[in-house]
C-alpha cells in the first residue's frame, strides 16, 4: 500500500467525520430553535458553524465538542488530500 493511498484513505475517513459532525451541529441548532436548511447547508456552512459556537459558548462558556471535531476533521482532510496530490502517482 502506497503512502498516497494511505493519505487518501485518511482524508476520506476524516471527510466522512466532518460531514457527520456538521449534520449533528445542524440538528443541535434545530433543537435550540435555530432554523437550518439541509439543501442550503453547503452555502451556509460558516453561518451554521458560527451559530453553533455562539450558542454553546452562551450556554456553557466554551464552544461545543462538535465544533472542534468539525473544524479538525476538515483540516485533516485538507492536509491529507494536498499531501497526496503533491506526492503524485510515483
VENRA-V39512 format. One record per residue. N is the residue number from 1. RES is the residue in one letter. PHI is phi in whole degrees, -180 to 180 (NA if undefined). Layout:
# VENRA-V39512
n=N res=RES phi=PHI
n=N res=RES phi=PHI
This chain:
# VENRA-V39512
n=1 res=X phi=NA
n=2 res=X phi=-83
n=3 res=X phi=-63
n=4 res=X phi=-61
n=5 res=X phi=-64
n=6 res=X phi=-63
n=7 res=X phi=-63
n=8 res=X phi=-68
n=9 res=X phi=-66
n=10 res=X phi=-62
n=11 res=X phi=-62
n=12 res=X phi=-66
n=13 res=X phi=-65
n=14 res=X phi=-70
n=15 res=X phi=-65
n=16 res=X phi=-64
n=17 res=X phi=-63
n=18 res=X phi=-62
n=19 res=X phi=-63
n=20 res=X phi=-63
n=21 res=X phi=-68
n=22 res=X phi=-67
n=23 res=X phi=-65
n=24 res=X phi=-67
n=25 res=X phi=-64
n=26 res=X phi=-64
n=27 res=X phi=-66
n=28 res=X phi=-65
n=29 res=X phi=-66
n=30 res=X phi=-61
n=31 res=X phi=-64
n=32 res=X phi=-91
n=33 res=X phi=95
n=34 res=X phi=-88
n=35 res=X phi=-77
n=36 res=X phi=-128
n=37 res=X phi=-127
n=38 res=X phi=-64
n=39 res=X phi=-70
n=40 res=X phi=-104
n=41 res=X phi=-61
n=42 res=X phi=-68
n=43 res=X phi=-74
n=44 res=X phi=-98
n=45 res=X phi=-55
n=46 res=X phi=-63
n=47 res=X phi=-65
n=48 res=X phi=-69
n=49 res=X phi=-65
n=50 res=X phi=-66
n=51 res=X phi=-64
n=52 res=X phi=-63
n=53 res=X phi=-62
n=54 res=X phi=-65
n=55 res=X phi=-65
n=56 res=X phi=-72
n=57 res=X phi=-66
n=58 res=X phi=-65
n=59 res=X phi=-78
n=60 res=X phi=-117
n=61 res=X phi=92
n=62 res=X phi=-139
n=63 res=X phi=-63
n=64 res=X phi=-66
n=65 res=X phi=-65
n=66 res=X phi=-70
n=67 res=X phi=-61
n=68 res=X phi=-66
n=69 res=X phi=-64
n=70 res=X phi=-64
n=71 res=X phi=-68
n=72 res=X phi=-63
n=73 res=X phi=-66
n=74 res=X phi=-70
n=75 res=X phi=-69
n=76 res=X phi=-63
n=77 res=X phi=-60
n=78 res=X phi=-60
n=79 res=X phi=-64
n=80 res=X phi=-65
n=81 res=X phi=-70
n=82 res=X phi=-64
n=83 res=X phi=-64
n=84 res=X phi=-64
n=85 res=X phi=-68
n=86 res=X phi=-69
n=87 res=X phi=-67
n=88 res=X phi=83
n=89 res=X phi=-91
n=90 res=X phi=-56
